[in-house]
Amino acid sequence: MNTSNYTGVAENLIQSFGSLAESIRKGLGIFSEKENRRIHYLYSKGFSLEDAKIVAKLENGYAVSYKELKRFAKLL
């Protein structure tokens, strides 16, 4: 029995489920640990928490509402 084929299939499944999990996480608006660190960094530099979250969303490809875009435009 050639197990290398099964290994490749298993690796593809793991990668696919990882991509699915990432999409679900972003769809639900759940920030990753790295994104949370960025939010806290921006907050420590004087951004409000809400503004820091909007910046993190834009930097990482999250969907943002029109209201959030208007608020972001005021930061510029």
N, C-alpha and C positions, 0 to 999 in steps of 0.2 A: 504494500500500500504506500502510495506517495503522499506523505503528509505535507509537502511543501505547497501543494494546491490548497489544502485546508488552511494552512497558515496565511496564505494570501487572501483567501476569502474572509477569514477571521479579522485580519487587519483592515480590510475594506469595510466590513461591518462596523468595527470600532470607530473608524474614521467617519462613516456615514452617521452613526448615532451621535458622535461628538458634534458634527455639524448641525444635526437636528436639535440637539440640546442647546447649542449656541443660538440658533434661530428662535427657539421657544423663549430662552432667557431674555433675548433682546425684545421679542414681541411683547413680553410681559413687563418690560421696562426694569428688569432686575440688573443692577450694575455688577460687574466683575470686581474682584479684589483690587486689580490694577486701576480700574475706573474709579472705585471708591477712594483710593489713595489720591488720585488726581483731583477729585472733588474736594477732599479735605485740604489739599495743597492750595487750591484756588481760594477756598474759604479762609485759610490762614493768611492769604495775601490781600484780603479785604472784600472779596466777592461775597454777596449774600449766598446762603445755601441754595436757594432756588436758582440764582444766576449760575452758580458753579455747576449745578446739575444740567442746566441747559447747554452750557459750554461742553460738558462731557458728552452729552447726547450728540451734539453736532460733530464733535471730534471722532466719535466712534460709530457713526452711521445709524443712530437710532432715529425713529420717526419723531418729529416734533410738531406741535400744534401751531396754528397761526398766531395764537396768543404768545406762545414761547418765542416765535420768530420776531414778533414785534418787541418783546422785552429784550431780546438779544440785540436788536437793532439800536436800542437806546444805549446799550453798553458801548457801542462803537462811537 
